[in-house]
Amino acid sequence: MRLWEYFLHEDTMIMQRANLFLVAQSLQLVAYTAILSAGGAVGRQAESAKLTAHVIAIFGVALAVIWLYVGHRQIRYTDGLRRRLVAKVPDFAETQAAVHIRGPKAAVFIAYTIPALAGVLWVLLLAVS
């Protein structure tokens, strides 16, 4: 039973980490848009604001890549834990078969798709500005 509880904890951690990364990405996006839309800046101030926005965007890309890496590792770890759980706990295997679980679709979406979209957003913002 303890292994099952640990699996549920690790599965929940995927969602919690995604929330943390999503908040960080959102805050970076707010800072990026606030700096670029400060308004009224001309000359050196405008160039300085643009440079600062580029630095924030580069950190946004880096954070998206880190998010992908962390999500990938967590998915692989959770899959290994699921296989071990199926082998050791017959109740889990029966439960999984009864509800036709084919894998953590939401977790895979959160671990790969959302950070990839965030990375694409930052790359596009770098290209446009």
Secondary structure, DSSP 4 states (H G I P E B T S, - for coil): -HHHHHHHHHHHHHHHHHHHHHHHHHHHHHHHHHHHT--S--THHHHHHHHHHHHHHHHHHHHHHHHHHHHHHHHHHHHHHHHHHHHH-HHHHHHHHHTT--S-HHHHIIIIIHHHHHHHHHHHHHHH-
